[in-house]
Structure formats: structure tokens, C-alpha cells
């Protein structure tokens, strides 16, 4: 079993699990702190102990632990599970800003869901997949990382609540024609592109690698990332180039080739379009600041 945990200040919470169960169901204790918690499942099948509601791959659930009971998740036997839990609770200070926010969130939640609906799953929400993948990559150290994590947690709760409201008002699925197996294949290719931006990607090549048609690829990329396949590859390459400018001594030409491009002028053009500064100017600023 592998997991990473981050207890944040002001009642924020983050924990990620990778667990392989064997011959029997496994129970995992999470917390007994009063608060709101969101569980996101990448793989496996998860339920709140003694609940018939199940969280399948790419689904998420909000748990309102109003009375501070022990939250225990039950994992299906003979399965691999990867899931994340984020949350926020009350502060020990009665008049803190955190408690005022918590009270406002509680009022909004209970105005749309009865007190008995303390465990809401709802249909899969593909736009949340990108946010949860990004959460895993945020630095978990230092005060700056903590602030970024808190903001990301609140943003994810906002997306989930928005989707809950939409789901209650309509019966159609926002996943379109994508199956769970196809979403798994797409998520694997997203990770492959992030890890190897220097590769020469093509829609035909990605179709062969995933077994998905070109139209399915485009549908999945647009639903999850709001970008076409080519736009997403360009976005990942530019993000990697910015990271290399900040953290290495590589010159611009070396960075261009390391992200799979060949034209320095083209790179400078799209970099400036995205970040409003040329790569050379930003590199000089980063080096001056050290």
C-alpha cells in the first residue's frame, strides 16, 4: 500500500492512496474530523462503509461528516485502487474566517440536499479528471505549496458542486459516447504525453496506441481538457519549457529540442503568445532573481 498525506493548516486535508487488495474487502480509516470531504477514484471500486452507494472509476463523491464520525472506506477485494481524498473542516476558533466559510458552504449544501444525503456520488464528471491529475502534481512542501493546494481544493469542490446542481436538473450524461475503458485509455495517453513531451506525436499514432478512433480522441481531449489533441500537446510542451527555464541552465535552443520542437522562432512565438513574455526575457528574469 502506498499513500501520501498532507494535513494543511486552517482545516484543509489531502490524502492519496494506491492500494491492491487480495482475497477480502479492505477497510481504510480516513478521518473523524467534522467537515466536507471529496473522494475521487481513478481505478477500483470504493464505498463508504455500510453504504450501498459505490464510487467507480472516474466518479467522485462528497461526504458531509456533520457529526465527526469515523469515516471508513471499503475497497473491493482482488482489485487495484487509486483514489484521492480532499477536504476542509471547522476551525477550533469559533469566529474564524474558516468557520464562516464552512457555515456558508454547509448552508448552500443543505439547501439543495437533505441532511440524509450526506454521501452524494452522482455521474462521472470528465472535467474533474484534469483537476485531480493536476492536484497530484502540486508540490506538497512549503507554505507556497500549501496555499496552492488550498486553492486547488476549493476549486475542485466548486466544480463538484456545480456538476451536482447540473446533474439534478437533467438526465443526460456529459461523458457523451465515451466508455470507462476509453476514459482509462485517454488518461493513460495524457500521462504519456506529460512524461514525454519530446516525442513526435500524431493523431494516427495516438489512435493506434490507445485503440481509439481519431474522432474519439478529439472528443475525449475536448471533454476532459477543453483542447484539441494538437492544442493539448502544445500546452504540455510549453508548460515543460517554462519549468526548464525556471529550474535548469539549459539555453533556449536546448529547451526547444528537449520538448520535441525544431524551430526556435516558432517556439518563441507560441511561448510569448501564452506567457506574454519571450522565453529569453523570462529566463533572464529567473536567473537574476536567484
DOFI-89376 format. One record per atom (N, C-alpha, C): x, y, z. Coordinates in pm, whole numbers, plus 50000, padded with zeros to 5 digits. Layout:
# residues N
XYZ ...
//
This chain:
# residues 290
500854988050000 500005000050000 500885012450000 500605021749910 501335034349908 500365045849922 500765055949997 499885067650006 500695079750046 500215091250011 500825103850053 499755112350120 500145119350226 499185126550306 499685140550336 498775149950341 499145163750371 498055169850458 498325171850585 497405178950674 497735193750662 496805201350605 497045215450582 496515223750699 497015235850709 496515244850813 495095249250778 494415255350875 493045260250854 492075249050818 492375236950860 491415226050846 491375219250710 492315222050622 492315215550490 493015201950498 492605193150406 493045179150414 493285173750274 494365165850258 494665159250131 495305145750159 494845135350093 495485122250104 495225114249977 496265107749928 496155099649807 496595085349838 495855075649783 496115061449810 496325053649682 497235044049686 497365033749584 497415020449659 496385012349644 496235000149724 495814988449635 496414976849657 495994964649590 495434955049694 494144951849682 493504942649777 493644928349728 493494919049823 493654904949787 492344897349805 492294887649894 491164878349898 489924883549969 490014894950032 488834900050100 488784915250090 487584920650111 487424935150110 488294941450217 488774953350191 489664960250285 489014973250331 489074975750462 488564988250515 489724997650546 489575010350507 490615020350526 490025032050605 490595034550723 490145045750805 490695058950750 489835068950738 490245081650680 490365092550786 489275096150849 489305106950948 488035106651030 488055113451144 486835115251223 486585130151251 487195138651169 487045153051186 485795157951113 485025166151180 483825171851118 484245180150997 483575178050884 483935185750765 483325180050639 483685186350527 483285181650395 484485174850330 484255163250270 485315155650207 484885151150068 485835151549976 485565147049839 486505135549808 485925124449764 486705112749724 486675111949572 487855110549512 487925108749367 488615095449339 488015087349252 488535074049222 489045073449078 490325069949063 490885067648929 490665053148886 490955043848977 490765029548947 490205022649070 489475011649046 488945004049158 487475006849183 487005001949296 485615003549337 485585005949487 485025017349528 485095021749668 483685024649718 483435021649843 482175025649906 482455030450047 481575038850097 481635042750237 481145030850316 481855027150422 481495015250498 480015015350537 479355004050514 477935001850545 477005009750453 477535014650341 476695021750244 476575013450118 475425014150052 475245006749928 475735014849808 476025027649829 476505036049720 477975032949692 478315031749564 479665027949524 480255038849434 481545041549454 482275050849369 483135042749273 482815043449145 483565036049044 484635045148984 485425039648892 486495047348828 485955059948762 486645071148788 486345084348735 485075090548794 484585084348900 483505090548975 484085097449099 483315106449156 483705113149280 482485114149370 482735115849497 481635116849594 481955127549697 480935134549741 481075143749854 480495137149978 481255137650086 480785132650214 480705144450310 479545146550371 479385156750474 479415149650609 480555150350675 480715143750805 480305153650914 479005155450929 478485166051014 478765163751162 478765151451205 478915148651349 480295143351385 481225144051292 482585139751322 482695124751350 481955116751275 482045102251291 483285096951218 483675084751250 484795078551180 484395075651036 485185080750941 484955077850801 485825065950761 485185055250721 485895043050682 485435039150541 486395037550451 486105033450315 486315018450300 485445012050223 485574997750197 486004995850052 487084988450032 487634986049899 487334971749856 486904970149733 486534957049680 487744947749673 487554935049705 488654925349706 489174922549565 490414917449559 491064913549433 491054924749330 491394936649375 491354948249286 492494957849316 492844965749216 493774976749237 492984989649251 493384997849347 492645010149376 493605021949378 493205032449311 493905045149323 492835055749343 492935062849456 491935073049486 492545083949573 491855095049577 492335106749650 491195112249735 491545117349852 490555123649940 491035137649975 490195147449951 490495161149990 489355166150076 489595176650154 488515181550239 488885194050316 487905199250385 488125210450476 487105209450588 487505213750707 486645212750823 486555225750900 485985224751016 485835236551102 487155239551173 487315252251206 488465256451285 488095255851433 489085254951518 488835254951662 488395268751711 488665278951631 488265292551666 486865295251612 485935298151700 484535299451662 484285310451559 484995321551569 484725332951482 485735334451368 486435323751337 487455324451232 486805325551095 487595330550997 487125331350859 486815317450804 487615307550849 487395293750805 486005288950846 485595292150969 484285287651015 483155294850944 483375307550913 482355314950839 482165309050699 483295305350636 483205299050505 482535285350517 482925277650618 482345264350639 480835265350656 480385275050737 478945276850762 478215280350633 478845288650551 478225292550424 478125280650329 479185272550324 479175260750239 478115250850288 478045249150420 477045239950477 475625244550445 475385257450455 474055262850425 473685260150279 474635262550190 474385260250047 474115245450020 474935236850079 474805222450057 473445217450104 473075221150225 471825216150282 470595222550218 470775233850151 469645239850081 469295232249954 470215223849907 469975216149786 469895201149811 470425196749926 470405182549958 469965180950103 469135170950125 468655168850261 469805164350350 469605165450480 470655161550576 470995146750563 470025138950514 470275124650498 471185121850377 471295131750287 472145129950169 473565134150199 474155128050303 475495131950344 476575124950262 476155116450169 477095109450082 476525109949940 477015119249859 476485121249724 477545117349622 477165108549528 478105103949427 477855111249294 476755108149231 476465114349102 477265108048990 476975111948865 477655105948748 479085110748735 479915103648656 481295108248632 481305122248571 482355129648602 482495143348552 483905144548494 484005144248362 485315143348299 486185155648323 485575167248337 486365179448360 487095178748494 486555170848587 487205169448717 488465160948707 488555152448607 489735143748591 491005152048574 490945162348491 492115170948470 492535177648601 491555182448677 491855189348804 492485179848904 491985167448912 492525157949008 493925153348967 494155151548837 495505148048792 496485159248826 496035171748810 496885183148844 497165184048992 496195180249075 496365180749220 497495171549263 497605159949199 498655150449234 500045156049207 500135165549114 501435170749074 501865183349149 500975188949231 501315201049306 502345197749414 503315206349431 504305204449536 503625204149672 504005194349753 503375192749885 504215198649997 505265206249962 506165211750064 506135226950063 506345232850181 506475247250192 505125254250199 505175266750245 503955274650262 503305277750127 504125280650025 503585283649893 502795271649839 503375259549854 502675247549810 501365245549884 501375248850012 500165247450093 499065256850044 499425269250012 498445278749962 497875274249828 498755269449740 498295264649609 497355252849627 497705243849720 496875232149745 495495236149798 495465245749891 494185250249945 493295255949835 493905264149747 493125269849637 492605259049544 493445249049515 493045238149426 491905230049487 491975227549618 490925220049686 489585227249675 489575240249700 488335247949692 487805248249549 488695249349453 488265249549313 487605236249276 488185225249321 487625212149291 486255210549355 486105215049479 484785214549544 483785222849464 484235234349414 483345242749335 482865235749209 483795229049138 483435221649018 482455210349052 482725203449162 481845192249201 480445197149234 480355208049310 479035213249347 478285218049223 478995224549132 478365229249008 477805217448929 478605206648921 478165194948847 476995188048917 477005187749048 475895182049123 474595189249090 474665202549086 473475210449055 472975207448914 473905206648819 473535203848680 472945189848668 473525180248738 473085166348728 471665164548782 471325172248883 469995171248941 468925177148849 469355185748758 468375192448672 468255185948534 469085175848506 468995169148376 469385154548391 469005146548293 469255132248299 470375127648206 470825136348115 471825132248018 473215132048080 474095123948026 475475122948076 476395131947996 477265139248063 478215147947994 479375139947934 479425126947957 480505118847902 480325115747755 479155119147699 478925116247558 478965101347534 479705097247431 479735083147394 480935075847453 481715082247542 482925076047596 482605065847704 483185053947690 483025043647793 484115045247898 484005037848009 485035038448113 486385033448059 486355023047977 487595017747921 488275028247833 487475035647758 488035046147672 488595057747755 487925060947866 488445071447954 489765067148016 489875054248054 491145048948106 492245050448001 491935047047877 492925048047770 493345062447747 492395071547753 492705085747737 493575090847851 493245086947974 494025091548088 495465086548080 495645074248031 496995068848015 497775076747911 497115080947804 497815088447700 498115102647746 497245108447829 497545121747886 498855121147965 498975110648048 500165109148131 501395106648044 501235098947939 502345096047848 502855108847781 501945117447739 502325130047675 503015139147776 502495139847900 503115148248003 504535143548035 504715130448038 506035124848073 507035125147958 506535125747834 507425125147718 507025135547613 507065148347649 506645158747553 507555159847432 508755153947442 509725154847332 509395145347218 508475136047238 508175126147135 507395132447019 507515126146904 506835130946783 505425124946779 504475131746839 503115126446848 502315129946722 501445121046685 500495123546577 499165117446616 498105122346556 496785116946587 496705102246546 497275098846430 497275084746386 498025075946486 499185080846533 499975073046628 499265071246760 498635081846808 497895080946935 496665071946921 496045072146805 494905063246781 495325048646789 496465045646728 496955031746731 497345027746873 497955036946947 498415033847083 497245031347178 496165038847160 495025037647251 493945028347200 493955025647067 492865017847009 491615026046986 491735039347000 490595048246981 490665054846843 489515057446786 489465064446658 489885078946677 490215085646568 490605099646575 489475108146633 488235104946597 487095112746649 486915110546799 487165098146847 487075095346991 488175102847066 489365103147009 490465110547070 490095125247086 489625131246979 489275145346983 488155147947083 487165139047085 486055140447179 486555140147323 487425130347353 487935128947489 488795140647531 489705145047444 490575156347478 489755168947502 488735171247421 487925183247437 487085182747564 486535170947596 485685169947714 486485170947843 487695165347845 488485164947968 489365177247983 489975181747874 490915192947883 490445205547813 489335204647742 488845216347670 489755220447556 490545211047503 491505213747396 491465202547292 491875205847170 492075195347071 493345187747107 493575176547039 494775168547066 496035176947045 496105183946931 497285191946899 497465203346999 496385209847037 496465220847135 496965215747270 496515203747309 496955198247437 498445195147435 498925189247326 500365186147314 501185199047322 500725209347253 501425222247257 501415228047398 500275227047464 500135232147602 501125225147696 501225211947687 502135204247773 503585208047744 503925209447618 505295213047581 505675226947635 504755236347626 505045249747676 505175249947828 504335242147895 504465241448041 505805235348081 506245225048009 507545219048037 508675228948008 508555236547900 509595246347867 509705256947976 508565261248031 508605271148139 509295265448262 509005252848293 509655246248406 511175245448385 511605242248263 513035241348233 513705255048239 513015265348198 513555278948208 513795282848353 512895278548439 512965282048582 514045273948656 514195261348619 514945252148706 516245246848649 516575250148523 517815244748466 518655255948405 519865252348365 520765261648296 520755259348145 519805251948096 519715249247953 519485262347877 520105263447759 519825275247676 518535273047598 518085283347530 516785282747463 516745271647358 517815270647279 517835260347174 517745246247233 518435243947343 518385230847408 516975227847458 516325237947512 514955236147561 514005232947446 514175240147334 513335237847216 513395223147174 514585217647161 514735203847116 514285193847223 514425197547349 514045188347457 512545186547469 511755195647412 510295194347418 509715189947284 510585185647192 510095179847068 509875189546954 510345201946967 510225211646859 511565213346789 511545219046669 512795220946593 513035235546558 512015243646562 512145257746524 512145266746646 513255273546668 513335282746782 512395294746762 512265299446641 511395311046616 509925307446641 509525295446598 508145291046623 507905289446773 508875283346842 508755281846986 508595295347055 509425305047018 509365318347080 508005324847055 507465322646936 506175328546900 505045322946987 504965309746998 503855303947075 504075305747225 505335306047269 505645308447411 505175322447451 505515332347369 505125346247401 503615347947396 502965340947305 501505341647295 500845336447423 501445326147483 500865320247603 501245327847731 502525331747743 503015337347869 503275352447865 503055358647747 503155373347731 504585378647735 505555370147754 506965374047751 507715363947664 508805368447602 509625359147525 510345349847621 510715337747577 511445328547666 512775334447714 513445342147630 514725347947670 514545358047783 513505366447774 513245376347879 512925369348012 512065359148007 511725352148131 512925344848188 513725338848104 514915331948152 515855341548223 516065353448168 516925363348230 516365368048364 515055369348372 514425373448499 514605362748606 514405350048566 514575339248664 516015338548713 516975340048625 518365339148663 518785351048749 518225362648722 518525374548801 517975373248942 516825366348954 516165365149084 516855355249175 517685346549121 518365336249204 519415342549293 
//
